[in-house]
Amino acid sequence: MINKFFFTFFIIFCFADNVHAKELPSLFTVNIAADQYTNTNDGLNKAFNQLLKKLSGSRNKRYLWRVGDAKLNKIDFVSSYSIETIDGNEYLSVEFNRATLIPELRKINMPLIGFSRPVILFLIKIDSGEGAPSFMDLNNPSDSLQTNIQTTLNEIASDRGVYLELPAFDLEDQNFLRQTNILFSPAQYIQEKFYNDELLSFQISRVGINQWLINGDLNSQLSIQEDMIQDFFREQIHLFLDSFLSVEPLEQGAVGDRLILSINGLESFEDVQAVELELDKIFAIKSRDFHFFDRANIEYQAQLFQTTDALLKELRGSTKLYVKELTQDSATLYLEYLN
């Protein structure tokens, strides 16, 4: 089970000192392995279902049911498809049409997450009992267990449209992590040094013959066999992402919030154009109108599809717009443009 309840202080998280998430340029591209579909139509339909998971941040089947109830033909939204070979394996690569799909999903009240996606960093300590415990390093997987964990992270990242990353340690990191000082926190050190929106830290320890225990932000409670670690790991990460990415749709008939977006830090007309492009990528904004403009600041009156919290959750991933303050009484969200 996940030990941390990450969203208790959600608004504080949004106003943290750093902006970490990355843009996902392949958001509307889905790759389906050759052994996962029976024919082209089946592959295209499965690709659409996976795209919904990426766009909504949810594995909940109710969103697929809404598509069925609305009688949307999934294949109508395919822009192109082809057979691709990736790392020696064959995939059906499908590109979907954002311009035609998003308006239809809006009509059925589908919660959507834009192009900026969070970076989840993993600090994983392995204690096999055969030597000194060590932390998993992106560039140096030392055995099949670590290689399998990396493979699982890559699969989930592709499936959910997020970044799941391991740190790549340099010599200084390795020396720090060898410290036995009880005041030294490896998790704090890694979280402060490496690009991340959230850190999951846990230890995988061998406690008997083919018996392993997982403790930390992921906790197995009881020992499990090595061949069960990947399945446990996969399900727990999916459960974490279900909560972390969740955007609840409005109740039927409810109207999204209105607020002013006040953006500082502009130095040129090119900056204004960049802000416009960045706002275009944010799915939480339904419409916006100019409210105020001067040399260093621009304000928009924005109508949201959903709540302000949904917008904040999406903005936490922007690499261009840094959330400074939300003033509730004036319904103003202050942002800094990161030039």
Backbone torsions as a table, in degrees:
resi	resn	phi	psi	omega
1	MET	NA	156.5	178.0
2	ILE	-80.3	128.1	-177.3
3	ASN	-82.7	-29.1	-176.0
4	LYS	-91.9	142.8	171.3
5	PHE	-105.5	96.3	-162.9
6	PHE	-73.9	-19.3	-171.2
7	PHE	-105.1	10.2	178.2
8	THR	-58.0	-40.7	-179.1
9	PHE	-114.5	52.0	-174.0
10	PHE	-57.5	-43.6	-175.4
11	ILE	-67.0	-33.7	177.0
12	ILE	-65.8	-40.8	179.1
13	PHE	-59.2	-41.6	-178.0
14	CYS	-63.8	-28.6	-176.2
15	PHE	-99.3	19.5	-179.7
16	ALA	-63.8	167.3	-169.8
17	ASP	-68.1	-28.2	-172.6
18	ASN	-118.7	151.8	173.2
19	VAL	-106.4	123.6	-168.0
20	HIS	-120.0	-30.9	-167.8
21	ALA	-66.4	166.7	-177.1
22	LYS	-120.0	154.6	174.5
23	GLU	-76.2	141.1	179.0
24	LEU	-106.9	92.0	-176.0
25	PRO	-65.3	-22.4	-177.1
26	SER	-94.3	24.4	-174.7
27	LEU	-54.7	-39.3	-175.3
28	PHE	-97.7	15.5	174.7
29	THR	-111.5	133.2	179.8
30	VAL	-129.5	134.9	176.5
31	ASN	-111.8	125.9	179.4
32	ILE	-113.5	123.3	-179.0
33	ALA	-61.6	147.5	-175.2
34	ALA	-58.1	-31.7	-178.2
35	ASP	-85.1	4.8	-178.6
36	GLN	-103.3	-0.4	178.5
37	TYR	-143.1	155.2	-174.3
38	THR	-98.1	-31.8	177.5
39	ASN	-152.0	175.9	-173.7
40	THR	-60.6	-46.3	-180.0
41	ASN	-60.0	-41.6	177.4
42	ASP	-62.1	-41.7	178.9
43	GLY	-64.4	-40.8	179.6
44	LEU	-66.0	-40.0	177.8
45	ASN	-65.7	-41.3	178.5
46	LYS	-67.9	-34.4	176.6
47	ALA	-64.3	-39.9	177.9
48	PHE	-63.0	-43.6	179.7
49	ASN	-61.1	-39.2	178.4
50	GLN	-69.2	-36.3	177.3
51	LEU	-61.5	-41.3	178.0
52	LEU	-59.0	-38.7	178.7
53	LYS	-63.3	-41.5	178.8
54	LYS	-67.3	-42.6	-175.7
55	LEU	-71.9	-38.7	-175.9
56	SER	-89.1	-19.9	-174.9
57	GLY	74.7	11.6	-172.9
58	SER	-130.0	147.2	172.6
59	ARG	-96.4	4.7	-175.8
60	ASN	-65.8	128.0	-177.1
61	LYS	-67.8	-15.8	-176.5
62	ARG	-60.9	-28.6	-179.3
63	TYR	-73.1	-33.7	172.9
64	LEU	-66.4	-37.9	179.1
65	TRP	-64.4	-36.3	178.6
66	ARG	-63.2	-40.4	177.4
67	VAL	-61.3	-42.5	178.4
68	GLY	-65.5	-43.4	179.6
69	ASP	-62.8	-33.9	179.8
70	ALA	-81.4	-2.9	179.3
71	LYS	56.5	39.6	175.2
72	LEU	-79.7	130.9	176.5
73	ASN	-85.3	108.8	-174.2
74	LYS	-56.6	-38.2	-174.9
75	ILE	-69.3	-22.3	178.7
76	ASP	-61.7	-21.5	-175.4
77	PHE	-96.5	5.8	178.5
78	VAL	-80.7	125.2	175.0
79	SER	-83.9	-43.1	-179.2
80	SER	-163.9	161.4	173.8
81	TYR	-151.5	155.8	-178.8
82	SER	-158.6	164.9	174.8
83	ILE	-94.3	123.7	-178.2
84	GLU	-122.1	149.3	173.7
85	THR	-107.2	119.5	-178.5
86	ILE	-124.3	119.5	-178.8
87	ASP	52.4	38.6	176.5
88	GLY	82.9	-1.3	-179.6
89	ASN	-112.2	146.5	-177.2
90	GLU	-90.4	135.7	-179.7
91	TYR	-133.8	151.0	166.1
92	LEU	-90.7	112.5	-178.2
93	SER	-99.2	120.5	-173.3
94	VAL	-120.6	129.2	176.1
95	GLU	-107.7	128.5	-179.0
96	PHE	-104.8	154.6	-176.2
97	ASN	-89.4	106.1	-179.1
98	ARG	-61.1	-42.3	-173.3
99	ALA	-62.1	-35.9	-179.4
100	THR	-90.9	-29.8	-174.9
101	LEU	-77.4	-46.9	-172.8
102	ILE	-59.2	-44.8	177.9
103	PRO	-59.1	-37.1	179.4
104	GLU	-68.8	-37.6	177.5
105	LEU	-68.5	-33.3	176.2
106	ARG	-62.8	-38.5	-177.6
107	LYS	-62.2	-28.5	-178.9
108	ILE	-102.3	19.8	173.4
109	ASN	59.2	45.5	178.8
110	MET	-85.6	124.4	174.4
111	PRO	-68.9	137.4	-174.6
112	LEU	-132.2	145.8	175.5
113	ILE	-116.1	137.6	-175.0
114	GLY	-81.3	-157.5	-172.0
115	PHE	-75.2	-27.2	-178.7
116	SER	-78.6	121.0	-173.0
117	ARG	-122.9	145.7	-175.2
118	PRO	-70.9	155.0	174.1
119	VAL	-107.5	116.7	176.7
120	ILE	-102.9	120.1	-178.0
121	LEU	-100.3	138.5	-178.2
122	PHE	-114.0	123.8	171.8
123	LEU	-109.4	105.5	-172.1
124	ILE	-118.7	118.7	178.4
125	LYS	-100.0	128.1	-178.9
126	ILE	-109.0	125.8	175.3
127	ASP	-124.6	96.5	-177.7
128	SER	-85.7	-8.0	-177.7
129	GLY	81.0	1.9	-177.1
130	GLU	-105.6	2.0	-179.9
131	GLY	-179.4	-168.6	178.9
132	ALA	-67.4	139.6	175.4
133	PRO	-57.6	148.6	-179.4
134	SER	-141.9	156.7	178.4
135	PHE	-92.3	141.4	177.8
136	MET	-64.0	134.3	-177.4
137	ASP	-119.4	129.0	-178.7
138	LEU	-51.7	-41.2	-173.5
139	ASN	-90.7	1.4	-174.3
140	ASN	-148.0	62.3	174.6
141	PRO	-66.9	124.3	-167.9
142	SER	-93.1	-13.4	-179.2
143	ASP	-156.5	179.7	-176.2
144	SER	-65.1	-33.7	178.6
145	LEU	-60.2	-47.4	-178.8
146	GLN	-68.6	-37.9	176.8
147	THR	-62.4	-41.8	179.3
148	ASN	-65.7	-37.9	177.8
149	ILE	-64.3	-43.4	177.5
150	GLN	-60.7	-42.3	178.6
151	THR	-61.1	-43.0	179.3
152	THR	-63.0	-42.6	177.4
153	LEU	-58.9	-44.3	-179.7
154	ASN	-63.4	-40.6	-179.5
155	GLU	-65.3	-44.9	-178.9
156	ILE	-67.2	-40.2	179.6
157	ALA	-59.4	-43.2	178.5
158	SER	-66.7	-40.4	-177.5
159	ASP	-66.9	-40.8	-173.8
160	ARG	-100.0	-7.4	179.2
161	GLY	70.0	43.0	177.3
162	VAL	-132.7	175.0	176.1
163	TYR	-107.6	117.2	176.8
164	LEU	-114.3	111.7	-167.0
165	GLU	-128.7	150.3	171.2
166	LEU	-104.8	146.6	176.8
167	PRO	-71.3	148.7	172.9
168	ALA	-105.8	108.3	-171.9
169	PHE	-83.3	138.9	168.2
170	ASP	-98.1	-177.9	-175.9
171	LEU	-61.5	-39.2	179.3
172	GLU	-62.3	-43.1	178.1
173	ASP	-60.1	-45.8	-178.0
174	GLN	-60.6	-39.2	178.3
175	ASN	-67.0	-42.5	178.3
176	PHE	-61.4	-44.3	-175.0
177	LEU	-70.3	-16.1	176.8
178	ARG	-82.6	-7.8	-177.9
179	GLN	-62.0	145.4	177.0
180	THR	-109.5	4.6	178.6
181	ASN	-61.1	123.8	-176.5
182	ILE	-67.1	-17.1	179.2
183	LEU	-83.9	-11.9	-179.4
184	PHE	-85.8	127.3	179.4
185	SER	-109.2	106.9	177.1
186	PRO	-56.5	-40.0	-178.1
187	ALA	-62.8	-44.1	179.7
188	GLN	-65.4	-41.9	179.3
189	TYR	-60.0	-47.5	-178.1
190	ILE	-68.0	-41.1	-178.5
191	GLN	-63.9	-35.7	-178.7
192	GLU	-78.4	-27.8	-175.9
193	LYS	-88.2	-39.8	-171.4
194	PHE	-101.9	147.2	179.8
195	TYR	-58.9	117.5	179.0
196	ASN	-163.9	154.4	170.5
197	ASP	-100.8	-26.4	177.2
198	GLU	-153.5	144.4	177.8
199	LEU	-113.9	130.4	171.1
200	LEU	-111.0	119.3	-176.3
201	SER	-120.4	127.8	178.5
202	PHE	-157.9	165.8	-178.7
203	GLN	-120.8	137.1	175.2
204	ILE	-110.2	115.0	-173.5
205	SER	-122.7	136.4	172.1
206	ARG	-79.9	126.3	-177.1
207	VAL	-117.6	1.9	179.8
208	GLY	-178.2	-174.8	178.6
209	ILE	-67.1	113.2	-177.8
210	ASN	54.6	35.9	177.1
211	GLN	-127.2	127.1	-176.3
212	TRP	-129.1	147.6	178.3
213	LEU	-124.8	136.5	-180.0
214	ILE	-114.2	123.6	-178.1
215	ASN	-130.3	144.7	177.6
216	GLY	130.1	-140.7	178.3
217	ASP	-65.8	-26.0	165.9
218	LEU	-110.1	135.5	-173.7
219	ASN	-138.0	120.6	-178.2
220	SER	-84.1	-7.4	-178.9
221	GLN	65.3	-56.2	179.8
222	LEU	-118.7	160.3	178.6
223	SER	-69.0	148.4	179.9
224	ILE	-133.0	160.3	177.8
225	GLN	-77.2	157.7	-175.6
226	GLU	-59.5	-37.5	-178.0
227	ASP	-73.7	-3.7	176.2
228	MET	-97.8	-11.2	-174.0
229	ILE	-62.3	-44.6	-178.4
230	GLN	-61.9	-44.2	179.8
231	ASP	-63.9	-42.3	177.3
232	PHE	-61.5	-48.4	-178.7
233	PHE	-59.3	-46.4	-178.4
234	ARG	-60.5	-47.9	-177.3
235	GLU	-67.2	-39.6	-179.3
236	GLN	-67.6	-37.9	177.1
237	ILE	-66.9	-41.1	176.5
238	HIS	-61.4	-42.2	178.9
239	LEU	-63.1	-42.4	176.8
240	PHE	-59.7	-46.2	-178.5
241	LEU	-67.3	-33.2	176.3
242	ASP	-54.8	-41.8	-179.9
243	SER	-78.9	-45.1	-173.9
244	PHE	-64.4	-36.2	-176.1
245	LEU	-95.8	-6.5	-170.2
246	SER	-59.3	129.9	171.6
247	VAL	-127.2	108.3	-177.6
248	GLU	-77.8	130.8	177.4
249	PRO	-70.3	158.6	177.3
250	LEU	-70.0	157.1	173.0
251	GLU	-64.4	153.2	-179.9
252	GLN	-55.5	127.0	178.3
253	GLY	89.8	-12.8	179.7
254	ALA	-74.6	154.2	-178.5
255	VAL	-111.7	141.9	179.5
256	GLY	-66.9	163.6	-178.4
257	ASP	-69.5	155.4	169.8
258	ARG	-116.1	141.3	176.7
259	LEU	-160.1	166.6	177.2
260	ILE	-96.2	131.2	173.0
261	LEU	-100.4	113.3	-179.2
262	SER	-108.9	114.5	-171.7
263	ILE	-115.6	119.6	178.7
264	ASN	-104.3	171.3	174.1
265	GLY	93.3	13.3	180.0
266	LEU	-80.3	138.0	-179.1
267	GLU	-122.6	-11.8	-175.8
268	SER	-159.7	170.2	175.9
269	PHE	-65.0	-31.5	177.0
270	GLU	-62.4	-34.1	176.9
271	ASP	-65.3	-40.0	177.7
272	VAL	-61.6	-44.0	178.0
273	GLN	-61.9	-39.5	179.4
274	ALA	-65.6	-38.5	176.9
275	VAL	-63.2	-43.4	178.6
276	GLU	-59.6	-44.1	179.1
277	LEU	-64.3	-39.1	-179.9
278	GLU	-66.4	-42.1	179.1
279	LEU	-66.2	-32.0	177.7
280	ASP	-62.3	-25.6	-177.5
281	LYS	-85.6	-7.2	-175.8
282	ILE	-92.8	112.3	-174.4
283	PHE	-73.5	-17.4	-177.7
284	ALA	-72.3	-19.2	-176.7
285	ILE	-92.4	121.1	-179.9
286	LYS	-81.5	-45.5	178.9
287	SER	-156.2	161.1	178.2
288	ARG	-150.8	146.3	177.9
289	ASP	-131.2	146.1	176.8
290	PHE	-61.8	135.0	-179.7
291	HIS	-115.8	-35.8	-178.2
292	PHE	-162.6	149.3	179.3
293	PHE	-153.0	133.5	166.8
294	ASP	-142.4	-167.1	-170.8
295	ARG	-62.9	-34.6	-173.6
296	ALA	-115.7	-2.3	-172.5
297	ASN	-141.1	142.5	173.5
298	ILE	-136.4	140.5	179.3
299	GLU	-125.4	143.1	177.4
300	TYR	-124.4	143.1	165.8
301	GLN	-90.6	115.3	-172.4
302	ALA	-113.3	136.6	170.9
303	GLN	-104.4	126.0	-178.0
304	LEU	-97.0	153.4	172.6
305	PHE	-70.6	-33.8	-174.7
306	GLN	-134.3	-137.9	-175.6
307	THR	-90.0	165.3	174.9
308	THR	-62.5	-34.9	177.6
309	ASP	-59.2	-38.6	178.3
310	ALA	-63.7	-38.7	177.1
311	LEU	-65.6	-44.2	179.6
312	LEU	-61.0	-39.3	179.7
313	LYS	-63.1	-36.8	179.4
314	GLU	-75.9	-38.7	-178.8
315	LEU	-68.1	-23.3	179.8
316	ARG	-60.0	-20.3	-178.4
317	GLY	-97.0	-2.5	-177.5
318	SER	-72.5	133.9	176.3
319	THR	-89.4	-2.5	-177.9
320	LYS	-114.6	-26.4	-175.6
321	LEU	-119.5	117.5	-177.9
322	TYR	-102.2	125.7	-179.4
323	VAL	-75.8	120.6	-179.7
324	LYS	-100.2	-47.5	-174.2
325	GLU	-161.9	144.5	171.6
326	LEU	-115.9	117.5	178.3
327	THR	-99.6	109.6	-173.6
328	GLN	-67.3	-42.3	-173.2
329	ASP	-66.6	-31.1	178.3
330	SER	-103.0	3.5	-179.5
331	ALA	48.9	51.4	-179.2
332	THR	-122.8	131.1	176.1
333	LEU	-108.9	117.9	-178.4
334	TYR	-93.6	126.4	-177.9
335	LEU	-125.4	152.7	175.0
336	GLU	-114.5	128.5	175.4
337	TYR	-79.2	125.9	-178.5
338	LEU	-93.8	101.5	-174.6
339	ASN	-81.0	NA	NA
